[in-house]
Amino acid sequence: MAVKCDKIILNPTNARTIKVTGGTRSIKVHKYKNKIVSLELPNDKVIALEQTISIKNKSYKVNIIKQNFVSDIILYELLIAERTKSTLFALPMLGGERKLYFYDNLLINCFIGVPDHEGCIALLYRWSGDPLFHKFEAAVKEFSNYIDSYVPDENMEFIMFLFDVPKRHTTNYKKFINGEYSKLTAKYKEDILKFHGLDITSQLGQIIFKSEKRKLMLENTLDIKLDDDAELYSIIDSNEIFNPKYYL
């Protein structure tokens, strides 16, 4: 469902993102320290960071504004959040594959904790009345490591599921938290790539298998010489813990 604003079209593409298309050349971009902080649309309408946009009764808090170019077409993306590292490295510990977890449409992000419960695997979803999502809810509650679920927002648009870290992945979980991506077990590296439908040549594959290609790219980009034992991806930060004030 798209919403038109003069010649500007706002179209949700997944649980985290709204794409801005149409007459985007009429949009005036405002930046602060090279970061887009607002978009000025025709008729003095403004989309700014920390603003909440409602499209067909679904709320999207704008925390990130991106500008992209496709040929000579300007596109913008309004994001609640980027994908967390936990979504890449911790979510596969639950088993299955992306499709099972509504990865591309309803999953917002995975975390290693919520304000009152850390050291777990937490999945934040945009709630859906779709019967398939109801089946999913029932299924995950049968997981042996399922802890609880709760609604984190007053408007009841989202739902959070909490899981204990599977015992077989305790070591992998610790290595992930410590940023030791290349030291994950060989089996779990395979599981990660299978979960995400990727291969060893993908960016994720190059991270966990420490490809020479990625190392050279980072050295050129950062203008430094990396030690042979250096990991090829940044360590986790506070974004891996669910922050209601940021997301909701």
Backbone bond lengths (Angstrom), bond angles and torsions (degrees), N, CA, C in turn:
res aa  C-N    CA-C-N  psi(-1)  N-CA   C-N-CA  omega(-1)  CA-C   N-CA-C  phi
1 M - - - 1.473 - - 1.526 109.40 -
2 A 1.312 118.03 118.39 1.464 122.66 -179.07 1.520 110.44 -100.56
3 V 1.320 115.77 148.15 1.458 121.79 177.06 1.525 108.42 -117.84
4 K 1.329 117.42 125.62 1.455 121.24 -178.78 1.526 111.13 -93.08
5 C 1.308 115.41 138.65 1.459 122.48 175.09 1.519 105.49 -127.90
6 D 1.343 117.14 93.88 1.457 122.85 -166.65 1.533 107.22 56.72
7 K 1.330 117.51 -117.82 1.461 120.32 179.00 1.520 111.71 -98.44
8 I 1.302 115.75 8.17 1.463 120.77 179.78 1.528 108.80 -95.92
9 I 1.333 116.83 135.07 1.460 121.66 -178.86 1.523 109.63 -116.06
10 L 1.325 116.18 125.66 1.461 122.52 176.28 1.528 107.92 -105.70
11 N 1.319 116.63 117.50 1.457 120.54 -173.80 1.531 110.77 -131.62
12 P 1.339 118.58 113.83 1.469 120.08 176.88 1.523 109.75 -63.56
13 T 1.338 116.70 131.89 1.461 120.26 179.53 1.526 112.11 -107.88
14 N 1.315 117.28 -20.67 1.464 122.12 174.12 1.524 108.37 -162.31
15 A 1.314 117.40 -169.22 1.468 121.13 -175.59 1.515 113.54 -68.33
16 R 1.339 117.16 -17.45 1.467 121.40 -175.07 1.518 113.92 -111.00
17 T 1.320 117.90 -15.31 1.457 120.40 -162.43 1.526 114.20 -131.19
18 I 1.328 114.62 138.66 1.463 122.15 169.41 1.523 107.33 -116.91
19 K 1.320 116.20 130.31 1.465 120.17 177.52 1.518 108.98 -97.64
20 V 1.329 116.01 135.14 1.466 122.22 179.21 1.529 108.00 -106.97
21 T 1.328 116.03 116.87 1.464 120.79 -178.37 1.535 109.14 -132.33
22 G 1.317 115.63 -170.34 1.466 120.02 -179.52 1.517 110.96 93.92
23 G 1.331 115.19 -136.25 1.467 120.07 -177.82 1.506 112.61 -80.33
24 T 1.323 116.83 60.89 1.466 120.99 -173.00 1.529 113.99 -71.32
25 R 1.336 116.83 -15.77 1.472 118.33 178.65 1.525 111.66 -69.92
26 S 1.327 115.91 -14.86 1.460 119.32 177.70 1.525 112.17 -85.78
27 I 1.331 116.65 -2.99 1.466 121.62 -178.83 1.526 110.06 -84.25
28 K 1.310 115.77 132.45 1.460 121.37 175.73 1.520 108.25 -99.23
29 V 1.327 115.96 125.41 1.460 121.60 -176.56 1.522 110.33 -94.79
30 H 1.319 116.50 132.57 1.460 121.92 175.87 1.527 108.71 -112.95
31 K 1.331 116.15 129.13 1.457 121.46 -177.71 1.523 111.31 -123.07
32 Y 1.320 114.09 155.27 1.465 120.95 171.92 1.524 106.62 -138.21
33 K 1.321 116.07 118.54 1.463 122.34 -176.96 1.530 110.83 54.27
34 N 1.332 115.22 47.78 1.472 123.57 177.40 1.528 114.21 66.30
35 K 1.313 117.03 12.74 1.453 121.61 178.52 1.527 108.74 -111.82
36 I 1.340 117.32 130.72 1.463 120.13 178.51 1.522 108.70 -69.97
37 V 1.337 115.94 123.06 1.468 120.49 -179.32 1.523 112.33 -109.09
38 S 1.332 117.05 -18.91 1.466 119.08 177.65 1.516 110.71 -163.79
39 L 1.328 114.39 157.87 1.462 122.90 173.76 1.517 107.72 -120.60
40 E 1.329 115.92 124.39 1.464 120.72 178.71 1.524 108.29 -97.18
41 L 1.326 115.81 111.93 1.452 122.36 -177.32 1.526 110.57 -92.09
42 P 1.327 117.38 169.69 1.473 119.53 176.24 1.531 111.30 -56.50
43 N 1.324 115.75 158.08 1.479 122.73 179.90 1.524 112.22 62.06
44 D 1.356 116.10 30.34 1.465 122.44 175.03 1.524 114.19 62.08
45 K 1.318 116.95 21.97 1.461 120.20 175.21 1.526 108.78 -83.26
46 V 1.327 115.95 139.51 1.463 120.83 -175.11 1.529 110.17 -129.60
47 I 1.324 115.07 138.13 1.463 121.99 170.41 1.521 106.56 -113.70
48 A 1.322 116.83 119.23 1.464 120.64 -174.93 1.525 111.12 -126.05
49 L 1.325 115.06 159.75 1.459 120.18 175.94 1.519 110.52 -58.12
50 E 1.321 115.44 143.75 1.471 125.50 -179.44 1.525 112.77 73.46
51 Q 1.326 116.63 2.56 1.459 120.38 174.99 1.527 108.83 -81.66
52 T 1.323 117.23 145.78 1.460 121.35 176.87 1.522 109.23 -105.44
53 I 1.324 115.36 126.02 1.459 121.81 179.75 1.524 108.34 -107.55
54 S 1.323 116.32 133.91 1.455 121.04 179.20 1.528 109.42 -110.56
55 I 1.314 115.87 123.06 1.463 121.53 177.10 1.519 108.47 -126.75
56 K 1.312 115.70 116.33 1.459 122.67 -178.07 1.526 111.52 49.87
57 N 1.335 114.94 51.54 1.462 123.76 176.59 1.531 113.86 65.73
58 K 1.332 116.64 19.41 1.457 120.33 175.35 1.522 108.99 -118.01
59 S 1.323 115.98 128.93 1.457 120.98 -175.39 1.527 111.53 -95.48
60 Y 1.325 115.18 137.44 1.457 122.31 176.65 1.523 108.01 -129.54
61 K 1.316 116.86 114.11 1.452 120.11 176.22 1.528 108.54 -84.55
62 V 1.321 116.38 124.91 1.466 121.05 -175.82 1.529 109.56 -86.13
63 N 1.327 115.88 104.87 1.465 121.15 177.38 1.525 112.67 -106.80
64 I 1.337 115.95 -18.43 1.465 121.37 -179.32 1.520 108.57 -140.56
65 I 1.332 116.51 135.59 1.461 121.64 174.00 1.523 108.13 -121.57
66 K 1.327 116.38 122.59 1.465 121.24 -179.34 1.526 110.12 -115.64
67 Q 1.318 114.81 145.78 1.458 121.08 174.44 1.525 108.35 -113.65
68 N 1.330 116.53 129.16 1.458 121.70 179.27 1.521 109.82 -127.56
69 F 1.320 115.53 156.60 1.457 121.24 177.91 1.526 109.45 -124.09
70 V 1.326 116.29 129.28 1.459 122.59 173.16 1.516 106.16 -119.58
71 S 1.339 115.98 103.95 1.473 121.30 -169.58 1.525 107.28 59.25
72 D 1.325 117.74 -119.17 1.465 120.48 179.31 1.528 111.66 -105.17
73 I 1.337 115.99 15.47 1.468 121.17 -179.21 1.529 109.21 -97.16
74 I 1.336 115.99 131.82 1.467 121.17 178.34 1.524 109.18 -95.65
75 L 1.316 116.03 127.80 1.460 122.09 177.33 1.521 109.38 -123.35
76 Y 1.323 115.68 150.54 1.463 120.33 175.81 1.525 108.88 -126.20
77 E 1.324 114.93 148.84 1.454 121.11 174.04 1.518 108.95 -123.58
78 L 1.327 115.75 133.41 1.460 122.55 176.07 1.522 106.71 -108.73
79 L 1.324 117.07 114.96 1.457 120.56 -173.90 1.520 112.91 -115.00
80 I 1.312 115.03 141.47 1.460 120.29 168.62 1.521 108.79 -69.40
81 A 1.338 115.93 -43.36 1.471 120.65 -179.11 1.516 109.85 -165.77
82 E 1.331 115.40 158.05 1.456 121.12 169.86 1.529 107.86 -76.31
83 R 1.299 116.45 164.07 1.456 119.91 173.26 1.534 109.24 -63.48
84 T 1.318 116.25 134.67 1.458 120.19 176.87 1.528 110.12 -78.18
85 K 1.312 115.56 160.56 1.464 120.09 174.47 1.527 110.06 -65.71
86 S 1.327 116.46 -30.93 1.467 120.15 178.29 1.530 111.08 -61.41
87 T 1.334 116.58 -34.13 1.456 120.37 178.93 1.524 110.46 -64.50
88 L 1.317 116.46 -34.27 1.462 121.03 179.73 1.522 112.25 -78.97
89 F 1.347 116.49 -44.68 1.461 120.67 -168.64 1.526 115.55 -104.85
90 A 1.339 119.05 -29.40 1.468 120.96 -175.94 1.523 112.87 -97.33
91 L 1.312 117.56 -37.96 1.461 120.63 -178.90 1.532 113.00 -53.99
92 P 1.348 119.53 -42.69 1.469 118.99 179.93 1.526 114.48 -60.12
93 M 1.332 117.86 -15.73 1.463 120.51 178.24 1.526 111.55 -63.81
94 L 1.341 116.62 -21.49 1.463 120.74 -179.73 1.519 111.97 -79.14
95 G 1.345 117.16 -10.70 1.453 120.80 179.33 1.513 113.14 90.63
96 G 1.326 116.20 174.55 1.455 120.74 179.06 1.516 112.20 80.01
97 E 1.326 115.27 -152.06 1.450 121.40 179.65 1.519 109.35 -145.13
98 R 1.322 116.38 174.92 1.465 121.32 -174.82 1.528 113.30 -50.75
99 K 1.314 116.66 -47.53 1.466 121.65 -174.08 1.522 111.49 -55.54
100 L 1.312 116.83 -39.00 1.466 121.25 -179.30 1.517 111.67 -59.05
101 Y 1.348 116.93 -33.76 1.467 122.32 -173.87 1.532 113.26 -99.08
102 F 1.331 118.23 16.43 1.473 121.56 -179.36 1.527 110.38 50.80
103 Y 1.319 115.12 41.51 1.468 122.81 -172.00 1.528 112.69 -56.75
104 D 1.317 116.97 -41.38 1.465 120.52 -172.32 1.524 114.75 -92.54
105 N 1.338 117.91 -2.62 1.471 117.04 -179.47 1.531 115.17 -132.90
106 L 1.326 119.96 -41.05 1.464 119.98 -175.38 1.528 114.46 -111.86
107 L 1.320 117.60 -24.27 1.474 120.13 179.21 1.526 109.92 -71.68
108 I 1.326 116.13 127.15 1.464 120.29 176.33 1.525 109.53 -90.11
109 N 1.318 117.50 -54.20 1.461 119.87 177.35 1.520 111.28 -166.54
110 C 1.323 114.06 162.17 1.461 122.40 172.93 1.525 107.61 -108.34
111 F 1.320 116.59 147.58 1.462 122.28 -178.59 1.531 109.76 -135.69
112 I 1.323 115.67 164.01 1.468 120.14 175.01 1.529 110.62 -99.54
113 G 1.321 115.74 12.21 1.456 119.12 176.97 1.519 112.23 172.87
114 V 1.328 114.61 162.05 1.461 123.29 173.05 1.527 105.71 -122.52
115 P 1.334 118.71 169.39 1.470 119.72 -173.63 1.527 116.13 -49.27
116 D 1.326 118.26 -36.61 1.467 119.51 -176.75 1.526 113.43 -110.33
117 H 1.329 116.22 12.84 1.468 118.73 179.26 1.525 109.54 -157.96
118 E 1.320 116.53 100.71 1.461 120.51 178.54 1.529 109.98 -106.06
119 G 1.325 115.57 172.43 1.457 120.19 -179.49 1.511 113.19 71.96
120 C 1.327 115.86 33.65 1.454 120.92 -179.61 1.531 108.57 -134.00
121 I 1.313 117.19 -167.76 1.461 122.87 171.03 1.518 106.37 -121.97
122 A 1.324 116.67 118.48 1.465 122.15 -175.67 1.524 109.88 -118.62
123 L 1.320 116.38 132.65 1.463 121.56 -178.95 1.525 110.14 -118.02
124 L 1.338 116.27 120.71 1.456 121.84 178.33 1.519 109.51 -100.18
125 Y 1.329 115.41 125.99 1.465 121.69 -179.53 1.513 111.65 -121.83
126 R 1.312 114.54 153.50 1.453 120.71 164.31 1.528 105.61 -83.68
127 W 1.327 116.37 118.25 1.464 119.85 -174.62 1.517 110.73 -63.30
128 S 1.318 116.03 145.61 1.461 121.29 179.65 1.519 109.84 -136.95
129 G 1.325 115.21 143.94 1.459 120.80 176.31 1.513 112.73 -86.28
130 D 1.326 116.47 3.11 1.464 121.39 179.28 1.536 109.41 -61.21
131 P 1.338 117.67 132.70 1.473 120.58 179.28 1.527 113.07 -54.61
132 L 1.334 117.42 -32.52 1.465 120.20 178.73 1.530 111.33 -65.26
133 F 1.341 115.37 -35.31 1.464 117.86 178.40 1.523 110.35 -71.73
134 H 1.331 117.50 -35.11 1.467 120.40 175.90 1.524 110.34 -62.49
135 K 1.336 116.63 -38.98 1.465 120.59 177.14 1.526 110.35 -65.46
136 F 1.332 115.24 -38.61 1.463 119.93 177.68 1.524 110.32 -62.34
137 E 1.336 116.79 -46.45 1.468 120.72 178.37 1.523 111.10 -55.36
138 A 1.318 115.61 -46.77 1.464 120.41 -179.23 1.526 110.74 -64.33
139 A 1.332 116.12 -38.33 1.470 120.53 -177.39 1.525 111.74 -67.52
140 V 1.340 117.67 -46.90 1.469 119.20 -176.16 1.521 111.59 -68.60
141 K 1.322 116.91 -26.17 1.460 119.82 178.35 1.528 111.69 -70.84
142 E 1.330 115.75 -12.37 1.457 120.88 176.22 1.524 112.05 -93.41
143 F 1.344 117.16 -6.16 1.466 119.76 177.11 1.530 108.51 -59.89
144 S 1.312 117.28 140.11 1.468 120.88 -178.03 1.525 112.52 -64.11
145 N 1.345 116.60 -24.93 1.467 120.08 -178.72 1.532 112.62 -102.31
146 Y 1.339 117.15 12.13 1.475 121.09 177.53 1.528 109.66 -66.90
147 I 1.332 116.15 133.33 1.467 121.60 179.36 1.520 111.42 -102.99
148 D 1.336 115.61 -57.65 1.458 119.79 -172.85 1.526 109.53 -170.70
149 S 1.329 115.61 170.51 1.463 121.19 171.39 1.521 108.02 -140.92
150 Y 1.326 116.39 152.04 1.450 119.90 179.14 1.519 110.40 -155.40
151 V 1.323 115.38 161.01 1.470 122.25 178.67 1.524 107.54 -97.28
152 P 1.343 118.93 116.56 1.464 120.98 -173.41 1.527 115.36 -88.12
153 D 1.336 117.51 -4.57 1.462 119.64 -174.79 1.523 111.62 -126.68
154 E 1.326 116.15 152.74 1.457 122.13 -178.17 1.522 112.63 -66.14
155 N 1.331 117.25 -31.24 1.466 120.66 -177.42 1.524 112.69 -83.91
156 M 1.326 116.66 -2.61 1.463 122.39 176.81 1.531 111.97 57.83
157 E 1.331 115.64 42.63 1.465 121.01 177.81 1.520 112.29 -96.00
158 F 1.341 116.53 -15.71 1.454 120.37 -174.11 1.524 110.53 -127.38
159 I 1.333 115.07 160.92 1.463 119.97 175.99 1.523 108.45 -143.63
160 M 1.319 115.83 140.49 1.463 122.88 -179.18 1.526 109.20 -114.59
161 F 1.338 115.83 132.92 1.455 122.00 175.28 1.525 109.09 -112.79
162 L 1.321 117.13 135.01 1.467 122.13 -179.24 1.528 110.20 -115.26
163 F 1.338 114.89 137.14 1.459 121.22 179.68 1.524 109.92 -134.62
164 D 1.333 115.74 144.79 1.458 119.76 168.62 1.521 107.69 -70.46
165 V 1.330 116.03 152.66 1.457 120.10 174.16 1.526 108.09 -70.01
166 P 1.334 118.48 125.92 1.472 119.52 178.04 1.522 110.66 -54.25
167 K 1.323 117.16 136.36 1.470 121.12 -175.87 1.516 112.09 -56.37
168 R 1.330 116.65 -34.59 1.470 119.03 -178.03 1.529 112.10 -68.61
169 H 1.346 116.10 -13.14 1.464 119.65 -178.31 1.528 113.02 -113.40
170 T 1.333 117.77 13.72 1.466 120.73 -179.57 1.521 111.54 -55.39
171 T 1.329 116.57 -45.44 1.470 120.63 -179.25 1.523 110.81 -67.71
172 N 1.326 117.32 -43.87 1.466 120.43 178.92 1.529 111.19 -61.89
173 Y 1.320 116.31 -38.56 1.470 121.49 179.23 1.532 109.94 -61.51
174 K 1.331 116.71 -45.13 1.464 120.88 179.43 1.528 111.07 -64.31
175 K 1.328 116.11 -40.62 1.469 119.52 179.45 1.525 110.34 -65.18
176 F 1.322 116.96 -38.77 1.461 120.24 176.80 1.522 110.44 -61.90
177 I 1.313 117.75 -48.04 1.465 121.76 -179.74 1.531 111.01 -59.60
178 N 1.318 116.61 -34.57 1.467 120.91 -179.33 1.523 112.57 -84.87
179 G 1.330 116.89 0.83 1.462 120.22 179.52 1.512 113.70 74.56
180 E 1.322 116.80 21.23 1.463 121.20 -179.20 1.536 109.67 -95.61
181 Y 1.314 114.68 64.30 1.466 120.89 -173.24 1.525 112.47 -63.80
182 S 1.319 117.09 -37.49 1.462 120.18 -178.23 1.525 112.12 -75.18
183 K 1.347 117.25 -11.05 1.460 120.73 -178.02 1.531 112.47 -98.99
184 L 1.323 116.84 5.27 1.454 119.90 172.11 1.526 107.58 -61.27
185 T 1.323 117.32 153.33 1.461 119.03 -178.61 1.526 110.18 -62.96
186 A 1.327 115.54 152.86 1.464 120.77 -179.46 1.528 110.73 -58.79
187 K 1.329 116.13 -40.30 1.472 120.40 180.00 1.519 110.39 -63.92
188 Y 1.335 117.04 -42.75 1.459 118.64 -177.64 1.527 111.49 -70.72
189 K 1.323 117.64 -32.97 1.466 119.67 174.48 1.523 109.97 -58.69
190 E 1.315 116.27 -42.82 1.464 120.48 177.72 1.526 110.54 -63.90
191 D 1.338 116.23 -41.07 1.464 121.02 179.59 1.528 111.46 -62.63
192 I 1.328 116.87 -40.66 1.464 121.59 179.37 1.525 110.56 -60.73
193 L 1.317 116.52 -49.82 1.461 120.58 -178.59 1.524 110.89 -64.44
194 K 1.329 117.38 -40.40 1.461 120.79 178.39 1.523 110.81 -64.46
195 F 1.333 116.26 -42.75 1.473 121.13 -180.00 1.524 110.57 -57.26
196 H 1.339 116.55 -45.02 1.461 121.35 -175.54 1.532 113.05 -89.25
197 G 1.330 117.29 -0.52 1.455 120.21 179.62 1.513 112.99 66.35
198 L 1.337 116.35 36.54 1.466 122.03 -176.88 1.527 110.15 -119.32
199 D 1.328 115.32 169.73 1.462 119.02 176.17 1.525 110.22 -123.80
200 I 1.305 115.74 -177.17 1.457 121.28 -173.59 1.526 112.78 -65.38
201 T 1.338 117.82 -20.94 1.469 120.73 -179.35 1.525 112.61 -83.79
202 S 1.334 117.80 -11.00 1.470 121.43 178.64 1.520 110.10 -68.31
203 Q 1.328 116.09 166.83 1.466 119.56 178.49 1.522 110.61 -59.14
204 L 1.334 116.18 -42.36 1.459 120.08 179.51 1.529 110.61 -64.33
205 G 1.322 115.90 -41.57 1.458 120.14 177.83 1.518 112.02 -62.69
206 Q 1.323 116.61 -40.07 1.465 121.05 179.39 1.523 111.88 -66.66
207 I 1.345 116.26 -28.91 1.467 120.58 178.61 1.523 110.70 -71.54
208 I 1.322 116.42 -51.97 1.466 118.98 -173.34 1.530 112.54 -75.96
209 F 1.348 116.54 -22.82 1.464 118.92 177.89 1.525 112.11 -105.51
210 K 1.342 116.53 8.23 1.471 123.14 174.56 1.533 112.38 48.72
211 S 1.325 114.87 64.43 1.463 119.26 -178.60 1.524 111.46 -71.79
212 E 1.313 115.22 145.76 1.460 121.30 178.21 1.527 110.06 -64.41
213 K 1.333 116.63 -33.99 1.458 121.21 179.27 1.519 111.02 -59.97
214 R 1.336 116.77 -45.72 1.472 119.97 -179.82 1.526 110.76 -68.85
215 K 1.309 116.10 -38.64 1.465 119.31 179.66 1.527 110.51 -60.41
216 L 1.321 117.40 -45.43 1.466 121.24 179.45 1.524 110.89 -64.45
217 M 1.335 116.45 -38.71 1.460 120.49 178.69 1.524 111.16 -62.37
218 L 1.333 116.43 -44.67 1.465 120.62 179.15 1.525 111.45 -65.72
219 E 1.308 116.55 -39.93 1.467 119.98 179.43 1.521 111.05 -63.45
220 N 1.339 116.64 -40.23 1.466 120.52 178.64 1.524 111.34 -69.78
221 T 1.334 116.16 -40.37 1.468 120.83 -178.32 1.519 111.43 -68.67
222 L 1.333 116.08 -43.80 1.464 121.40 -175.94 1.527 113.02 -90.39
223 D 1.329 115.51 -9.26 1.461 122.06 -178.84 1.530 110.80 56.01
224 I 1.320 115.33 49.49 1.461 121.55 178.00 1.527 108.83 -139.87
225 K 1.320 116.04 167.34 1.453 122.03 173.75 1.520 107.96 -107.25
226 L 1.338 116.93 119.15 1.451 121.60 -178.35 1.523 110.59 -87.21
227 D 1.320 115.14 139.83 1.458 119.77 174.56 1.523 109.40 -66.19
228 D 1.317 116.18 156.28 1.466 120.23 -179.06 1.529 112.05 -63.65
229 D 1.336 117.19 -27.69 1.461 119.60 -179.23 1.533 113.14 -92.62
230 A 1.338 117.61 5.51 1.466 121.25 -179.07 1.523 110.74 -72.04
231 E 1.334 115.58 140.20 1.461 120.02 173.05 1.525 108.75 -75.36
232 L 1.340 115.79 157.44 1.457 120.03 -174.60 1.521 112.97 -109.21
233 Y 1.332 115.18 30.23 1.465 120.94 177.62 1.518 107.33 -156.22
234 S 1.322 116.40 146.44 1.466 120.46 -177.12 1.523 111.53 -67.54
235 I 1.316 115.97 152.72 1.452 122.49 179.85 1.529 109.61 -73.78
236 I 1.316 117.28 160.24 1.461 120.75 -178.19 1.528 110.84 -68.79
237 D 1.340 115.57 160.53 1.464 121.52 178.00 1.525 109.32 -136.02
238 S 1.324 116.35 -164.05 1.470 121.32 -175.65 1.527 113.38 -65.51
239 N 1.339 117.76 -14.63 1.464 120.33 178.84 1.522 112.43 -65.71
240 E 1.328 116.23 -14.97 1.467 119.82 -178.68 1.527 112.44 -82.87
241 I 1.331 116.96 -6.54 1.469 121.94 173.65 1.524 107.44 -104.81
242 F 1.322 117.35 128.71 1.460 121.50 -178.03 1.517 111.30 -59.76
243 N 1.331 116.11 125.94 1.463 122.94 178.16 1.525 108.63 -115.95
244 P 1.337 118.34 102.34 1.461 121.05 -177.55 1.528 113.62 -56.45
245 K 1.336 117.54 -35.99 1.458 120.61 -178.14 1.531 111.50 -66.37
246 Y 1.324 116.41 -28.36 1.467 120.45 179.70 1.525 111.04 -81.14
247 Y 1.312 116.75 -43.19 1.468 120.89 -172.35 1.527 114.28 -85.20
248 L 1.323 117.07 -30.90 1.465 119.11 -168.60 1.524 112.35 -107.70
